[in-house]
Amino acid sequence: MAYSPLPGLRTLAPMPELNARAAGLVSSPAKAATPVVQASTLLGSRQSVEIEYKGQRYRLQTTKAGKLILTK
């Protein structure tokens, strides 16, 4: 038993699996999948749309190169 600063309590041996999990070496339980929304669903045939979030307006637009830009 290792020394404990509080009488009557004992310290536990290190748990390597916890250190491995913290380092990202052990997979964590499966997370819920993030839903995917196609940009074409939002844009349709338009070049840009406005999205309101928490009272603020954002603009989602496509570029000539086919990339997406989100601006406030």
CHARMM internal coordinates of N, CA and C (Angstrom, degrees):
IC EDIT
DIST 1 N 1 CA 1.4513
DIST 1 CA 1 C 1.5215
ANGL 1 N 1 CA 1 C 107.84
DIST 1 C 2 N 1.3361
ANGL 1 CA 1 C 2 N 116.76
DIHE 1 N 1 CA 1 C 2 N 133.91
DIST 2 N 2 CA 1.4594
ANGL 1 C 2 N 2 CA 122.52
DIHE 1 CA 1 C 2 N 2 CA -179.60
DIST 2 CA 2 C 1.5201
ANGL 2 N 2 CA 2 C 110.01
DIHE 1 C 2 N 2 CA 2 C -79.93
DIST 2 C 3 N 1.3224
ANGL 2 CA 2 C 3 N 115.80
DIHE 2 N 2 CA 2 C 3 N 160.16
DIST 3 N 3 CA 1.4600
ANGL 2 C 3 N 3 CA 121.74
DIHE 2 CA 2 C 3 N 3 CA 178.92
DIST 3 CA 3 C 1.5228
ANGL 3 N 3 CA 3 C 110.00
DIHE 2 C 3 N 3 CA 3 C -65.53
DIST 3 C 4 N 1.3095
ANGL 3 CA 3 C 4 N 117.49
DIHE 3 N 3 CA 3 C 4 N 136.12
DIST 4 N 4 CA 1.4567
ANGL 3 C 4 N 4 CA 123.00
DIHE 3 CA 3 C 4 N 4 CA 176.21
DIST 4 CA 4 C 1.5158
ANGL 4 N 4 CA 4 C 108.44
DIHE 3 C 4 N 4 CA 4 C -122.73
DIST 4 C 5 N 1.3410
ANGL 4 CA 4 C 5 N 118.47
DIHE 4 N 4 CA 4 C 5 N 133.25
DIST 5 N 5 CA 1.4557
ANGL 4 C 5 N 5 CA 120.38
DIHE 4 CA 4 C 5 N 5 CA 179.23
DIST 5 CA 5 C 1.5207
ANGL 5 N 5 CA 5 C 112.02
DIHE 4 C 5 N 5 CA 5 C -66.71
DIST 5 C 6 N 1.3138
ANGL 5 CA 5 C 6 N 118.28
DIHE 5 N 5 CA 5 C 6 N -17.56
DIST 6 N 6 CA 1.4626
ANGL 5 C 6 N 6 CA 121.45
DIHE 5 CA 5 C 6 N 6 CA 178.28
DIST 6 CA 6 C 1.5134
ANGL 6 N 6 CA 6 C 108.83
DIHE 5 C 6 N 6 CA 6 C -109.87
DIST 6 C 7 N 1.3296
ANGL 6 CA 6 C 7 N 117.15
DIHE 6 N 6 CA 6 C 7 N 117.99
DIST 7 N 7 CA 1.4632
ANGL 6 C 7 N 7 CA 119.74
DIHE 6 CA 6 C 7 N 7 CA -178.65
DIST 7 CA 7 C 1.5359
ANGL 7 N 7 CA 7 C 111.02
DIHE 6 C 7 N 7 CA 7 C -58.27
DIST 7 C 8 N 1.3031
ANGL 7 CA 7 C 8 N 115.98
DIHE 7 N 7 CA 7 C 8 N 141.96
DIST 8 N 8 CA 1.4544
ANGL 7 C 8 N 8 CA 120.87
DIHE 7 CA 7 C 8 N 8 CA 177.67
DIST 8 CA 8 C 1.5198
ANGL 8 N 8 CA 8 C 113.55
DIHE 7 C 8 N 8 CA 8 C 89.39
DIST 8 C 9 N 1.3307
ANGL 8 CA 8 C 9 N 117.73
DIHE 8 N 8 CA 8 C 9 N -13.51
DIST 9 N 9 CA 1.4712
ANGL 8 C 9 N 9 CA 120.38
DIHE 8 CA 8 C 9 N 9 CA 177.54
DIST 9 CA 9 C 1.5127
ANGL 9 N 9 CA 9 C 108.59
DIHE 8 C 9 N 9 CA 9 C -103.13
DIST 9 C 10 N 1.3009
ANGL 9 CA 9 C 10 N 116.40
DIHE 9 N 9 CA 9 C 10 N 141.31
DIST 10 N 10 CA 1.4536
ANGL 9 C 10 N 10 CA 118.64
DIHE 9 CA 9 C 10 N 10 CA 176.50
DIST 10 CA 10 C 1.5230
ANGL 10 N 10 CA 10 C 108.68
DIHE 9 C 10 N 10 CA 10 C -116.02
DIST 10 C 11 N 1.2970
ANGL 10 CA 10 C 11 N 115.72
DIHE 10 N 10 CA 10 C 11 N 150.95
DIST 11 N 11 CA 1.4610
ANGL 10 C 11 N 11 CA 119.62
DIHE 10 CA 10 C 11 N 11 CA 179.29
DIST 11 CA 11 C 1.5222
ANGL 11 N 11 CA 11 C 108.50
DIHE 10 C 11 N 11 CA 11 C -91.48
DIST 11 C 12 N 1.3062
ANGL 11 CA 11 C 12 N 115.25
DIHE 11 N 11 CA 11 C 12 N 152.87
DIST 12 N 12 CA 1.4580
ANGL 11 C 12 N 12 CA 120.66
DIHE 11 CA 11 C 12 N 12 CA -179.65
DIST 12 CA 12 C 1.5159
ANGL 12 N 12 CA 12 C 109.84
DIHE 11 C 12 N 12 CA 12 C -97.74
DIST 12 C 13 N 1.2916
ANGL 12 CA 12 C 13 N 115.36
DIHE 12 N 12 CA 12 C 13 N 154.46
DIST 13 N 13 CA 1.4541
ANGL 12 C 13 N 13 CA 120.54
DIHE 12 CA 12 C 13 N 13 CA 177.12
DIST 13 CA 13 C 1.5321
ANGL 13 N 13 CA 13 C 108.84
DIHE 12 C 13 N 13 CA 13 C -68.80
DIST 13 C 14 N 1.3370
ANGL 13 CA 13 C 14 N 117.81
DIHE 13 N 13 CA 13 C 14 N 150.11
DIST 14 N 14 CA 1.4612
ANGL 13 C 14 N 14 CA 120.43
DIHE 13 CA 13 C 14 N 14 CA 177.74
DIST 14 CA 14 C 1.5241
ANGL 14 N 14 CA 14 C 110.51
DIHE 13 C 14 N 14 CA 14 C -57.95
DIST 14 C 15 N 1.3299
ANGL 14 CA 14 C 15 N 115.58
DIHE 14 N 14 CA 14 C 15 N 148.31
DIST 15 N 15 CA 1.4605
ANGL 14 C 15 N 15 CA 121.24
DIHE 14 CA 14 C 15 N 15 CA -179.37
DIST 15 CA 15 C 1.5239
ANGL 15 N 15 CA 15 C 108.41
DIHE 14 C 15 N 15 CA 15 C -111.78
DIST 15 C 16 N 1.3440
ANGL 15 CA 15 C 16 N 118.02
DIHE 15 N 15 CA 15 C 16 N 99.83
DIST 16 N 16 CA 1.4637
ANGL 15 C 16 N 16 CA 121.20
DIHE 15 CA 15 C 16 N 16 CA -175.32
DIST 16 CA 16 C 1.5168
ANGL 16 N 16 CA 16 C 113.78
DIHE 15 C 16 N 16 CA 16 C -56.29
DIST 16 C 17 N 1.3415
ANGL 16 CA 16 C 17 N 118.38
DIHE 16 N 16 CA 16 C 17 N -32.54
DIST 17 N 17 CA 1.4683
ANGL 16 C 17 N 17 CA 119.28
DIHE 16 CA 16 C 17 N 17 CA -178.80
DIST 17 CA 17 C 1.5297
ANGL 17 N 17 CA 17 C 111.32
DIHE 16 C 17 N 17 CA 17 C -65.96
DIST 17 C 18 N 1.3311
ANGL 17 CA 17 C 18 N 117.86
DIHE 17 N 17 CA 17 C 18 N -30.42
DIST 18 N 18 CA 1.4617
ANGL 17 C 18 N 18 CA 119.81
DIHE 17 CA 17 C 18 N 18 CA 177.53
DIST 18 CA 18 C 1.5178
ANGL 18 N 18 CA 18 C 110.46
DIHE 17 C 18 N 18 CA 18 C -70.32
DIST 18 C 19 N 1.3391
ANGL 18 CA 18 C 19 N 116.86
DIHE 18 N 18 CA 18 C 19 N -40.18
DIST 19 N 19 CA 1.4612
ANGL 18 C 19 N 19 CA 119.93
DIHE 18 CA 18 C 19 N 19 CA 177.45
DIST 19 CA 19 C 1.5247
ANGL 19 N 19 CA 19 C 110.71
DIHE 18 C 19 N 19 CA 19 C -65.31
DIST 19 C 20 N 1.3175
ANGL 19 CA 19 C 20 N 117.64
DIHE 19 N 19 CA 19 C 20 N -38.77
DIST 20 N 20 CA 1.4604
ANGL 19 C 20 N 20 CA 121.64
DIHE 19 CA 19 C 20 N 20 CA 178.96
DIST 20 CA 20 C 1.5267
ANGL 20 N 20 CA 20 C 110.23
DIHE 19 C 20 N 20 CA 20 C -65.44
DIST 20 C 21 N 1.3422
ANGL 20 CA 20 C 21 N 117.06
DIHE 20 N 20 CA 20 C 21 N -40.24
DIST 21 N 21 CA 1.4610
ANGL 20 C 21 N 21 CA 119.98
DIHE 20 CA 20 C 21 N 21 CA 178.77
DIST 21 CA 21 C 1.5215
ANGL 21 N 21 CA 21 C 110.18
DIHE 20 C 21 N 21 CA 21 C -65.13
DIST 21 C 22 N 1.3345
ANGL 21 CA 21 C 22 N 116.93
DIHE 21 N 21 CA 21 C 22 N -42.43
DIST 22 N 22 CA 1.4600
ANGL 21 C 22 N 22 CA 120.92
DIHE 21 CA 21 C 22 N 22 CA 179.39
DIST 22 CA 22 C 1.5222
ANGL 22 N 22 CA 22 C 111.03
DIHE 21 C 22 N 22 CA 22 C -63.08
DIST 22 C 23 N 1.3182
ANGL 22 CA 22 C 23 N 117.56
DIHE 22 N 22 CA 22 C 23 N -32.03
DIST 23 N 23 CA 1.4605
ANGL 22 C 23 N 23 CA 121.51
DIHE 22 CA 22 C 23 N 23 CA -179.91
DIST 23 CA 23 C 1.5271
ANGL 23 N 23 CA 23 C 111.79
DIHE 22 C 23 N 23 CA 23 C -83.16
DIST 23 C 24 N 1.3325
ANGL 23 CA 23 C 24 N 117.53
DIHE 23 N 23 CA 23 C 24 N -2.37
DIST 24 N 24 CA 1.4605
ANGL 23 C 24 N 24 CA 120.72
DIHE 23 CA 23 C 24 N 24 CA 179.26
DIST 24 CA 24 C 1.5101
ANGL 24 N 24 CA 24 C 113.39
DIHE 23 C 24 N 24 CA 24 C 81.01
DIST 24 C 25 N 1.3282
ANGL 24 CA 24 C 25 N 117.66
DIHE 24 N 24 CA 24 C 25 N 14.65
DIST 25 N 25 CA 1.4585
ANGL 24 C 25 N 25 CA 120.54
DIHE 24 CA 24 C 25 N 25 CA -178.05
DIST 25 CA 25 C 1.5230
ANGL 25 N 25 CA 25 C 112.55
DIHE 24 C 25 N 25 CA 25 C -86.51
DIST 25 C 26 N 1.3224
ANGL 25 CA 25 C 26 N 116.96
DIHE 25 N 25 CA 25 C 26 N -18.53
DIST 26 N 26 CA 1.4597
ANGL 25 C 26 N 26 CA 121.81
DIHE 25 CA 25 C 26 N 26 CA 179.30
DIST 26 CA 26 C 1.5150
ANGL 26 N 26 CA 26 C 107.57
DIHE 25 C 26 N 26 CA 26 C -114.02
DIST 26 C 27 N 1.3114
ANGL 26 CA 26 C 27 N 116.65
DIHE 26 N 26 CA 26 C 27 N 132.24
DIST 27 N 27 CA 1.4587
ANGL 26 C 27 N 27 CA 118.70
DIHE 26 CA 26 C 27 N 27 CA -178.18
DIST 27 CA 27 C 1.5217
ANGL 27 N 27 CA 27 C 110.43
DIHE 26 C 27 N 27 CA 27 C -67.31
DIST 27 C 28 N 1.3244
ANGL 27 CA 27 C 28 N 114.96
DIHE 27 N 27 CA 27 C 28 N 143.46
DIST 28 N 28 CA 1.4582
ANGL 27 C 28 N 28 CA 120.16
DIHE 27 CA 27 C 28 N 28 CA 178.61
DIST 28 CA 28 C 1.5247
ANGL 28 N 28 CA 28 C 108.69
DIHE 27 C 28 N 28 CA 28 C -91.36
DIST 28 C 29 N 1.3184
ANGL 28 CA 28 C 29 N 117.79
DIHE 28 N 28 CA 28 C 29 N 167.52
DIST 29 N 29 CA 1.4631
ANGL 28 C 29 N 29 CA 119.97
DIHE 28 CA 28 C 29 N 29 CA 178.74
DIST 29 CA 29 C 1.5294
ANGL 29 N 29 CA 29 C 110.57
DIHE 28 C 29 N 29 CA 29 C -55.72
DIST 29 C 30 N 1.3093
ANGL 29 CA 29 C 30 N 116.19
DIHE 29 N 29 CA 29 C 30 N 148.34
DIST 30 N 30 CA 1.4653
ANGL 29 C 30 N 30 CA 121.45
DIHE 29 CA 29 C 30 N 30 CA -177.48
DIST 30 CA 30 C 1.5259
ANGL 30 N 30 CA 30 C 110.89
DIHE 29 C 30 N 30 CA 30 C -57.32
DIST 30 C 31 N 1.3355
ANGL 30 CA 30 C 31 N 115.52
DIHE 30 N 30 CA 30 C 31 N 134.82
DIST 31 N 31 CA 1.4581
ANGL 30 C 31 N 31 CA 120.84
DIHE 30 CA 30 C 31 N 31 CA 177.20
DIST 31 CA 31 C 1.5241
ANGL 31 N 31 CA 31 C 108.60
DIHE 30 C 31 N 31 CA 31 C -92.67
DIST 31 C 32 N 1.3163
ANGL 31 CA 31 C 32 N 116.08
DIHE 31 N 31 CA 31 C 32 N 156.20
DIST 32 N 32 CA 1.4603
ANGL 31 C 32 N 32 CA 120.02
DIHE 31 CA 31 C 32 N 32 CA 176.87
DIST 32 CA 32 C 1.5246
ANGL 32 N 32 CA 32 C 108.57
DIHE 31 C 32 N 32 CA 32 C -65.34
DIST 32 C 33 N 1.2982
ANGL 32 CA 32 C 33 N 116.45
DIHE 32 N 32 CA 32 C 33 N 137.54
DIST 33 N 33 CA 1.4629
ANGL 32 C 33 N 33 CA 121.25
DIHE 32 CA 32 C 33 N 33 CA -178.96
DIST 33 CA 33 C 1.5232
ANGL 33 N 33 CA 33 C 110.53
DIHE 32 C 33 N 33 CA 33 C -66.01
DIST 33 C 34 N 1.3286
ANGL 33 CA 33 C 34 N 115.89
DIHE 33 N 33 CA 33 C 34 N 139.09
DIST 34 N 34 CA 1.4610
ANGL 33 C 34 N 34 CA 121.37
DIHE 33 CA 33 C 34 N 34 CA 176.58
DIST 34 CA 34 C 1.5206
ANGL 34 N 34 CA 34 C 108.27
DIHE 33 C 34 N 34 CA 34 C -78.00
DIST 34 C 35 N 1.3360
ANGL 34 CA 34 C 35 N 117.58
DIHE 34 N 34 CA 34 C 35 N 130.01
DIST 35 N 35 CA 1.4644
ANGL 34 C 35 N 35 CA 119.13
DIHE 34 CA 34 C 35 N 35 CA 179.19
DIST 35 CA 35 C 1.5302
ANGL 35 N 35 CA 35 C 111.06
DIHE 34 C 35 N 35 CA 35 C -62.78
DIST 35 C 36 N 1.3155
ANGL 35 CA 35 C 36 N 116.33
DIHE 35 N 35 CA 35 C 36 N 146.21
DIST 36 N 36 CA 1.4623
ANGL 35 C 36 N 36 CA 122.49
DIHE 35 CA 35 C 36 N 36 CA 179.45
DIST 36 CA 36 C 1.5184
ANGL 36 N 36 CA 36 C 108.73
DIHE 35 C 36 N 36 CA 36 C -112.84
DIST 36 C 37 N 1.3331
ANGL 36 CA 36 C 37 N 116.25
DIHE 36 N 36 CA 36 C 37 N 128.51
DIST 37 N 37 CA 1.4589
ANGL 36 C 37 N 37 CA 122.10
DIHE 36 CA 36 C 37 N 37 CA 176.14
DIST 37 CA 37 C 1.5210
ANGL 37 N 37 CA 37 C 107.04
DIHE 36 C 37 N 37 CA 37 C -116.31
DIST 37 C 38 N 1.3084
ANGL 37 CA 37 C 38 N 116.84
DIHE 37 N 37 CA 37 C 38 N 125.52
DIST 38 N 38 CA 1.4578
ANGL 37 C 38 N 38 CA 120.58
DIHE 37 CA 37 C 38 N 38 CA 178.65
DIST 38 CA 38 C 1.5259
ANGL 38 N 38 CA 38 C 110.08
DIHE 37 C 38 N 38 CA 38 C -68.24
DIST 38 C 39 N 1.3266
ANGL 38 CA 38 C 39 N 117.55
DIHE 38 N 38 CA 38 C 39 N 136.55
DIST 39 N 39 CA 1.4607
ANGL 38 C 39 N 39 CA 121.61
DIHE 38 CA 38 C 39 N 39 CA 178.74
DIST 39 CA 39 C 1.5236
ANGL 39 N 39 CA 39 C 110.38
DIHE 38 C 39 N 39 CA 39 C -58.37
DIST 39 C 40 N 1.3195
ANGL 39 CA 39 C 40 N 116.78
DIHE 39 N 39 CA 39 C 40 N -34.35
DIST 40 N 40 CA 1.4624
ANGL 39 C 40 N 40 CA 120.05
DIHE 39 CA 39 C 40 N 40 CA -179.89
DIST 40 CA 40 C 1.5255
ANGL 40 N 40 CA 40 C 111.31
DIHE 39 C 40 N 40 CA 40 C -64.42
DIST 40 C 41 N 1.3282
ANGL 40 CA 40 C 41 N 117.19
DIHE 40 N 40 CA 40 C 41 N -26.68
DIST 41 N 41 CA 1.4594
ANGL 40 C 41 N 41 CA 120.59
DIHE 40 CA 40 C 41 N 41 CA 176.18
DIST 41 CA 41 C 1.5204
ANGL 41 N 41 CA 41 C 110.01
DIHE 40 C 41 N 41 CA 41 C -66.05
DIST 41 C 42 N 1.3269
ANGL 41 CA 41 C 42 N 117.03
DIHE 41 N 41 CA 41 C 42 N -39.45
DIST 42 N 42 CA 1.4669
ANGL 41 C 42 N 42 CA 121.35
DIHE 41 CA 41 C 42 N 42 CA 178.86
DIST 42 CA 42 C 1.5248
ANGL 42 N 42 CA 42 C 111.86
DIHE 41 C 42 N 42 CA 42 C -77.37
DIST 42 C 43 N 1.3225
ANGL 42 CA 42 C 43 N 116.24
DIHE 42 N 42 CA 42 C 43 N -42.33
DIST 43 N 43 CA 1.4638
ANGL 42 C 43 N 43 CA 120.36
DIHE 42 CA 42 C 43 N 43 CA -173.22
DIST 43 CA 43 C 1.5242
ANGL 43 N 43 CA 43 C 113.94
DIHE 42 C 43 N 43 CA 43 C -86.94
DIST 43 C 44 N 1.3227
ANGL 43 CA 43 C 44 N 117.19
DIHE 43 N 43 CA 43 C 44 N -33.14
DIST 44 N 44 CA 1.4677
ANGL 43 C 44 N 44 CA 119.67
DIHE 43 CA 43 C 44 N 44 CA -174.32
DIST 44 CA 44 C 1.5243
ANGL 44 N 44 CA 44 C 108.67
DIHE 43 C 44 N 44 CA 44 C 61.82
DIST 44 C 45 N 1.3243
ANGL 44 CA 44 C 45 N 117.46
DIHE 44 N 44 CA 44 C 45 N -129.17
DIST 45 N 45 CA 1.4726
ANGL 44 C 45 N 45 CA 121.02
DIHE 44 CA 44 C 45 N 45 CA 178.77
DIST 45 CA 45 C 1.5283
ANGL 45 N 45 CA 45 C 111.49
DIHE 44 C 45 N 45 CA 45 C -95.79
DIST 45 C 46 N 1.3404
ANGL 45 CA 45 C 46 N 116.49
DIHE 45 N 45 CA 45 C 46 N 1.89
DIST 46 N 46 CA 1.4727
ANGL 45 C 46 N 46 CA 120.66
DIHE 45 CA 45 C 46 N 46 CA -178.76
DIST 46 CA 46 C 1.5179
ANGL 46 N 46 CA 46 C 111.48
DIHE 45 C 46 N 46 CA 46 C -80.05
DIST 46 C 47 N 1.3280
ANGL 46 CA 46 C 47 N 115.76
DIHE 46 N 46 CA 46 C 47 N 159.35
DIST 47 N 47 CA 1.4615
ANGL 46 C 47 N 47 CA 122.58
DIHE 46 CA 46 C 47 N 47 CA 176.34
DIST 47 CA 47 C 1.5351
ANGL 47 N 47 CA 47 C 110.95
DIHE 46 C 47 N 47 CA 47 C -84.47
DIST 47 C 48 N 1.3540
ANGL 47 CA 47 C 48 N 116.55
DIHE 47 N 47 CA 47 C 48 N -25.90
DIST 48 N 48 CA 1.4632
ANGL 47 C 48 N 48 CA 119.84
DIHE 47 CA 47 C 48 N 48 CA -178.84
DIST 48 CA 48 C 1.5251
ANGL 48 N 48 CA 48 C 110.71
DIHE 47 C 48 N 48 CA 48 C -152.44
DIST 48 C 49 N 1.3350
ANGL 48 CA 48 C 49 N 114.50
DIHE 48 N 48 CA 48 C 49 N 157.26
DIST 49 N 49 CA 1.4618
ANGL 48 C 49 N 49 CA 122.12
DIHE 48 CA 48 C 49 N 49 CA 174.10
DIST 49 CA 49 C 1.5179
ANGL 49 N 49 CA 49 C 107.72
DIHE 48 C 49 N 49 CA 49 C -140.09
DIST 49 C 50 N 1.3362
ANGL 49 CA 49 C 50 N 115.49
DIHE 49 N 49 CA 49 C 50 N 158.08
DIST 50 N 50 CA 1.4576
ANGL 49 C 50 N 50 CA 120.31
DIHE 49 CA 49 C 50 N 50 CA 174.06
DIST 50 CA 50 C 1.5174
ANGL 50 N 50 CA 50 C 108.03
DIHE 49 C 50 N 50 CA 50 C -103.44
DIST 50 C 51 N 1.3302
ANGL 50 CA 50 C 51 N 114.61
DIHE 50 N 50 CA 50 C 51 N 138.20
DIST 51 N 51 CA 1.4617
ANGL 50 C 51 N 51 CA 121.68
DIHE 50 CA 50 C 51 N 51 CA 179.73
DIST 51 CA 51 C 1.5216
ANGL 51 N 51 CA 51 C 106.81
DIHE 50 C 51 N 51 CA 51 C -119.74
DIST 51 C 52 N 1.3326
ANGL 51 CA 51 C 52 N 116.60
DIHE 51 N 51 CA 51 C 52 N 129.57
DIST 52 N 52 CA 1.4608
ANGL 51 C 52 N 52 CA 119.59
DIHE 51 CA 51 C 52 N 52 CA 177.69
DIST 52 CA 52 C 1.5206
ANGL 52 N 52 CA 52 C 108.66
DIHE 51 C 52 N 52 CA 52 C -100.87
DIST 52 C 53 N 1.3381
ANGL 52 CA 52 C 53 N 115.33
DIHE 52 N 52 CA 52 C 53 N 131.05
DIST 53 N 53 CA 1.4590
ANGL 52 C 53 N 53 CA 121.77
DIHE 52 CA 52 C 53 N 53 CA -179.17
DIST 53 CA 53 C 1.5201
ANGL 53 N 53 CA 53 C 108.36
DIHE 52 C 53 N 53 CA 53 C -141.69
DIST 53 C 54 N 1.3348
ANGL 53 CA 53 C 54 N 115.83
DIHE 53 N 53 CA 53 C 54 N 118.74
DIST 54 N 54 CA 1.4645
ANGL 53 C 54 N 54 CA 122.80
DIHE 53 CA 53 C 54 N 54 CA 179.92
DIST 54 CA 54 C 1.5334
ANGL 54 N 54 CA 54 C 111.80
DIHE 53 C 54 N 54 CA 54 C 51.22
DIST 54 C 55 N 1.3283
ANGL 54 CA 54 C 55 N 115.66
DIHE 54 N 54 CA 54 C 55 N 44.26
DIST 55 N 55 CA 1.4567
ANGL 54 C 55 N 55 CA 120.83
DIHE 54 CA 54 C 55 N 55 CA 176.49
DIST 55 CA 55 C 1.5231
ANGL 55 N 55 CA 55 C 114.77
DIHE 54 C 55 N 55 CA 55 C 79.29
DIST 55 C 56 N 1.3202
ANGL 55 CA 55 C 56 N 118.10
DIHE 55 N 55 CA 55 C 56 N -0.17
DIST 56 N 56 CA 1.4677
ANGL 55 C 56 N 56 CA 122.22
DIHE 55 CA 55 C 56 N 56 CA 179.24
DIST 56 CA 56 C 1.5228
ANGL 56 N 56 CA 56 C 109.24
DIHE 55 C 56 N 56 CA 56 C -108.23
DIST 56 C 57 N 1.3184
ANGL 56 CA 56 C 57 N 116.18
DIHE 56 N 56 CA 56 C 57 N 144.71
DIST 57 N 57 CA 1.4662
ANGL 56 C 57 N 57 CA 121.01
DIHE 56 CA 56 C 57 N 57 CA 178.18
DIST 57 CA 57 C 1.5218
ANGL 57 N 57 CA 57 C 110.24
DIHE 56 C 57 N 57 CA 57 C -100.70
DIST 57 C 58 N 1.3223
ANGL 57 CA 57 C 58 N 115.40
DIHE 57 N 57 CA 57 C 58 N 133.53
DIST 58 N 58 CA 1.4546
ANGL 57 C 58 N 58 CA 122.67
DIHE 57 CA 57 C 58 N 58 CA 177.15
DIST 58 CA 58 C 1.5199
ANGL 58 N 58 CA 58 C 107.93
DIHE 57 C 58 N 58 CA 58 C -122.46
DIST 58 C 59 N 1.3138
ANGL 58 CA 58 C 59 N 117.15
DIHE 58 N 58 CA 58 C 59 N 152.02
DIST 59 N 59 CA 1.4584
ANGL 58 C 59 N 59 CA 121.32
DIHE 58 CA 58 C 59 N 59 CA 178.54
DIST 59 CA 59 C 1.5211
ANGL 59 N 59 CA 59 C 108.95
DIHE 58 C 59 N 59 CA 59 C -115.68
DIST 59 C 60 N 1.3266
ANGL 59 CA 59 C 60 N 115.56
DIHE 59 N 59 CA 59 C 60 N 124.43
DIST 60 N 60 CA 1.4546
ANGL 59 C 60 N 60 CA 122.38
DIHE 59 CA 59 C 60 N 60 CA 175.15
DIST 60 CA 60 C 1.5185
ANGL 60 N 60 CA 60 C 106.80
DIHE 59 C 60 N 60 CA 60 C -104.89
DIST 60 C 61 N 1.3259
ANGL 60 CA 60 C 61 N 115.96
DIHE 60 N 60 CA 60 C 61 N 122.33
DIST 61 N 61 CA 1.4750
ANGL 60 C 61 N 61 CA 119.08
DIHE 60 CA 60 C 61 N 61 CA -178.00
DIST 61 CA 61 C 1.5199
ANGL 61 N 61 CA 61 C 111.16
DIHE 60 C 61 N 61 CA 61 C -138.52
DIST 61 C 62 N 1.3131
ANGL 61 CA 61 C 62 N 114.52
DIHE 61 N 61 CA 61 C 62 N 156.79
DIST 62 N 62 CA 1.4632
ANGL 61 C 62 N 62 CA 120.06
DIHE 61 CA 61 C 62 N 62 CA 176.17
DIST 62 CA 62 C 1.5186
ANGL 62 N 62 CA 62 C 109.08
DIHE 61 C 62 N 62 CA 62 C -101.23
DIST 62 C 63 N 1.3208
ANGL 62 CA 62 C 63 N 115.15
DIHE 62 N 62 CA 62 C 63 N 150.54
DIST 63 N 63 CA 1.4658
ANGL 62 C 63 N 63 CA 120.61
DIHE 62 CA 62 C 63 N 63 CA 177.04
DIST 63 CA 63 C 1.5268
ANGL 63 N 63 CA 63 C 108.65
DIHE 62 C 63 N 63 CA 63 C -98.65
DIST 63 C 64 N 1.3254
ANGL 63 CA 63 C 64 N 115.31
DIHE 63 N 63 CA 63 C 64 N 171.29
DIST 64 N 64 CA 1.4638
ANGL 63 C 64 N 64 CA 119.83
DIHE 63 CA 63 C 64 N 64 CA 177.01
DIST 64 CA 64 C 1.5217
ANGL 64 N 64 CA 64 C 110.95
DIHE 63 C 64 N 64 CA 64 C -64.16
DIST 64 C 65 N 1.3393
ANGL 64 CA 64 C 65 N 115.75
DIHE 64 N 64 CA 64 C 65 N -26.18
DIST 65 N 65 CA 1.4674
ANGL 64 C 65 N 65 CA 120.92
DIHE 64 CA 64 C 65 N 65 CA 179.46
DIST 65 CA 65 C 1.5267
ANGL 65 N 65 CA 65 C 112.00
DIHE 64 C 65 N 65 CA 65 C -82.42
DIST 65 C 66 N 1.3702
ANGL 65 CA 65 C 66 N 116.93
DIHE 65 N 65 CA 65 C 66 N -0.24
DIST 66 N 66 CA 1.4480
ANGL 65 C 66 N 66 CA 120.38
DIHE 65 CA 65 C 66 N 66 CA 177.52
DIST 66 CA 66 C 1.5239
ANGL 66 N 66 CA 66 C 114.69
DIHE 65 C 66 N 66 CA 66 C 84.23
DIST 66 C 67 N 1.3307
ANGL 66 CA 66 C 67 N 116.62
DIHE 66 N 66 CA 66 C 67 N 17.59
DIST 67 N 67 CA 1.4665
ANGL 66 C 67 N 67 CA 120.67
DIHE 66 CA 66 C 67 N 67 CA 177.57
DIST 67 CA 67 C 1.5192
ANGL 67 N 67 CA 67 C 110.09
DIHE 66 C 67 N 67 CA 67 C -97.60
DIST 67 C 68 N 1.3166
ANGL 67 CA 67 C 68 N 116.22
DIHE 67 N 67 CA 67 C 68 N 164.62
DIST 68 N 68 CA 1.4641
ANGL 67 C 68 N 68 CA 121.43
DIHE 67 CA 67 C 68 N 68 CA 179.23
DIST 68 CA 68 C 1.5281
ANGL 68 N 68 CA 68 C 110.13
DIHE 67 C 68 N 68 CA 68 C -106.58
DIST 68 C 69 N 1.3230
ANGL 68 CA 68 C 69 N 115.51
DIHE 68 N 68 CA 68 C 69 N 142.52
DIST 69 N 69 CA 1.4628
ANGL 68 C 69 N 69 CA 122.05
DIHE 68 CA 68 C 69 N 69 CA 176.12
DIST 69 CA 69 C 1.5160
ANGL 69 N 69 CA 69 C 107.44
DIHE 68 C 69 N 69 CA 69 C -129.29
DIST 69 C 70 N 1.3422
ANGL 69 CA 69 C 70 N 116.70
DIHE 69 N 69 CA 69 C 70 N 131.30
DIST 70 N 70 CA 1.4598
ANGL 69 C 70 N 70 CA 122.59
DIHE 69 CA 69 C 70 N 70 CA 175.39
DIST 70 CA 70 C 1.5163
ANGL 70 N 70 CA 70 C 106.72
DIHE 69 C 70 N 70 CA 70 C -115.49
DIST 70 C 71 N 1.3336
ANGL 70 CA 70 C 71 N 116.65
DIHE 70 N 70 CA 70 C 71 N 119.07
DIST 71 N 71 CA 1.4683
ANGL 70 C 71 N 71 CA 120.64
DIHE 70 CA 70 C 71 N 71 CA 179.97
DIST 71 CA 71 C 1.5118
ANGL 71 N 71 CA 71 C 109.39
DIHE 70 C 71 N 71 CA 71 C -125.81
DIST 71 C 72 N 1.3197
ANGL 71 CA 71 C 72 N 114.93
DIHE 71 N 71 CA 71 C 72 N 156.20
DIST 72 N 72 CA 1.4516
ANGL 71 C 72 N 72 CA 121.72
DIHE 71 CA 71 C 72 N 72 CA 179.92
DIST 72 CA 72 C 1.5065
ANGL 72 N 72 CA 72 C 108.64
DIHE 71 C 72 N 72 CA 72 C -93.46
END
COOR INIT
IC SEED 1 N 1 CA 1 C
IC BUILD
